[in-house]
């Protein structure tokens, strides 16, 4: 009887502990109020431990997330036409070396040679964000922007920084920057920023406050923000606050991922106007900062898009990732990504590259870039799958990947075309 009673007591304590743990996990996942964020993180990590063990034994190790499974794509630049048909210029490629150093290369498209390299030690990056759980397997240098003096501006998805031609850090802005960086002038760039120390006027509860995502104009010489405006305020002040009610509320309900400035006047916009992409709402809009006016806004037919750009003086181009998603899963609406164009003159949307999209079947879920090159070709960055394409309406001209070994290539960090 004593032994049975002892087992009953132990079982009872274990049951209570399991119930308490399950309740705490549920409490954390449902984001109810009153729990310390550090404790909440520890609880969720503890609950996820079996998944970590399963992943370790299934793969043999916790793998580098920057590795992409691919055994077929030819290494480096691979041409399908004579190089005379390839546009003059360069690819600016952000990657990493086998010793885990971060590297950015300027690759000549026609000559297939690297003409310039910049390298950074991951530890140099990690020291600027000690409060974040960074490691060598997560640091990526996104969307580097090449300046006339061979310096670069890029973000580590946590902060914005500039390095000179010798890879020395010139300045660091420790605010939370992410996604695209675009040239505005010789002294400024447009960047996406999450102003984590500010709050919008809209909230459902302490943990359901809308992230105050800003469009930010940053001085390229000093790293200082010289102009900023929250996406919420832009939409609210232009009569589009109702977009918050489209679908279920999310903290990152607008998810700014592209700010593309018009560098010249067009028929339907002025120099300095901005194309802005909001992924969660499948919305793209044309905004004039000088008057705080939205000139045009459209939701779809692109879905969960990345990348919008001016093509000529009356057309824009949009990369539709075209996925359906929830918190755990994503799937494609049309089996692959699509390239859309919108014509302001005729108010029409088209998919002029559907032939090539059907042939290539690119599948980048949560990232990706596309844009028109000076000769009219399209540069397509299939980021999640580590490949770049150049093609016209009818034929593939070039592919690029950075191969690791016979089974893997490296994920891309938003390749940019640099003119000759």
Secondary structure, 3 states (H helix, E strand, C coil): CHHHHHHHHHHHHHHHHHHHHHHHHHHHHCCCCCCCHHHHHHHHHHHCHHHHHHHHHHHCCCCCCCEEECCCCCCEEEECCCHHHCCCCEEEEEEECCCCCEEEEEEECCCCCEEEEEEECHHHHHCCCCCCCCCCCCCCCEEEEECCCCCEEEECCCCEEEECCCCCEEEEECCEEEEEEEEEECCEEEEEEECCCCCCCCECCCCCECCCEEEEEEECCCCCEEEEEEHHHHHHHCCCHHHHHCCCCCCCCCCEEEEEECCCCCCCCCCCCEEEEECCCCEEEEEECCCCEEEEEEECCCCCCEEEEECCCCEEEEEECCEEECCCCEEECCCCCEEEEEECCCCEEECCCHHHHHHHCCCCCCCCEEEECCCCCEEEEEHHHCEEEEECCCCEEEEEECECCCCEEECCCCCEEECC
